Amino acid sequence: MDIRWEIRTFEALSNEELYQILRLRNEVFVVEQQCAYQDADNYDQLAVHVMGMTRAGLAAYTRVFGPGIKFDMASIGRVVTAGFARRHGFGREVMHVSIATVQDKWGKMPIKISAQQYLQKFYESLGFVQRSDTYMEDNIPHIEMIRD
């Protein structure tokens, strides 16, 4: 499966791209993970959106922030891979593209994430280190992780 990476500010997103982002986040976080939470949190307008597009549609996505927006350092969030695109390495690839996007836009700096705890080993394989005890976010166990 071929994937094409698109990186856009909120203002540069087309209506179709924004719809695909919101639909994918809803499909995975709200429906699949059965988590009722406020996805439209007024941070999308401040984010850089990393989208992995395939012929079938949006396959992988993150939103990236510079320092001082979500945390005191750069951050990556809303990391998601569509069901049809799993087991192709797109989760790892979207994180590599997102880390590179942080470095391209703001230089080499620490990156903080709020990771679902079950994905701890995945994020560790990308250089992130656990920096907090487990906490509940939207009724899902999370940990704070930082990549220096």
N, C-alpha and C positions, 0 to 999 in steps of 0.2 A: 504494500500500500504506500503510495507516494504522498508526501506531505510538503506543504509550502508554508513557510513562516511569515506572518504579517505582524508588524509592530505599529500600533497606532495610539495617538492620544485620543481622549474621549471625543474631542471636536472633529477628529478625522475619521471616526467610525461612520460607516454608512448605516442607514436604518436597518438593513438586512443583517449586517454584522452584529449590531447591538442586539437585535432580536435573537440571533443564534447564540450569543453569549448568555443572555438572560435565560433562554430556553435550556441550554446545557446545564447551567448552574442549578436551575429549578429541577431538571430531570434527576440529577445526581444527588444534590444536597438535600432537597426537600422531599422528593418522591422516593428515590432509592434508599437514602440513608434515614428516611422518615424523621426529618428534622425541621420542625416549624421554626423559622427564624426570619428576621428582617434582612433579606438580601439587598434590597435597594436602600443602601445605608449612606448615601451622599458622598461616598468615596470614589465611585467610578469616575466622576468628573475630574478627579485629581490624579488618576492612575494612568500608567502606560499599559496598554492591553497587548498581551502576547497571544497570538492565535495561530494554531496549527490547522491549516485548511486541507481537506482532501476532497476528492470528487463527491464523496458522500456528505460533506458538510464539515462543520467545526468538530475536530477530533480531540484537540487538547487546548488548554487555555490557562493563563494566569493573569493576574494584575500585579503590576510592579509599582512601587512608590519610592521616591527619593527620601532622604533623611528628613525627619521632623513632621511627616504627614501622619503615618500610623504609629510609628515608634520614633525613638531618637536617632535611629539609624535607618538605612534603606531596608525595604521589606518586600517580600513576595507573598501573595495570598490568593485565595480562591483557586487553588491548584486543582484542576479537574481534567479527567480524560473521559471521553464519551464511551459508552458501553461497546459500541461497534468497533472502537479503535484500541481496545485494551489488548495486551499481549503482543504489541508491536514495538514496544520501547518508547512510545510517545511521551509517557509520563517523565521518564528520565530526560528525554530530548527537550521537552518544554522547560524543564528546570535548567538545563544547560543554556538554552536560549535566553531564559529569564535572568540568569546570573550574568551572562554576557551583556544583556541589555542594561542592567544596573551599572556594570563597569563602563560601558560605552557612554552612558548618560551622566554618571556622577563620579566615575573613577573607581579604583579598587578600594573597597571599604567593607566593613562588616555588614552582613545581611541577617536580619532577624525574621523568623517565621513563627507562627503559632500553628504547630503541627498536630494533626490527629495522632494520638499516641501509637496507634497500631502501625503507623507508617514511619516510626522512629528509625528503624534499620535502613529503610530506603533513603531517608534524608541524611543519615550518617554516611551512607555510601557516596553522598555528594559533598561531603565535607562539613556538614552541620553537626553541632555538638549540643546536647541537652543542657539547658541552663536554668531549668526550673523544676519544681515538683509538678506532678500531675495536677491539673485543674480542669474543671468542667466549663466548657463553652458550648452553649446551645445543647446541653445534655449529652455531649460527646467528650470523652477524656482527651485532653490536649496537653502538650508540653511546649515550652518556649525553647527554640533552638536558634543558635547563631553560627554563622559561617564567617570566620575571620578572613 
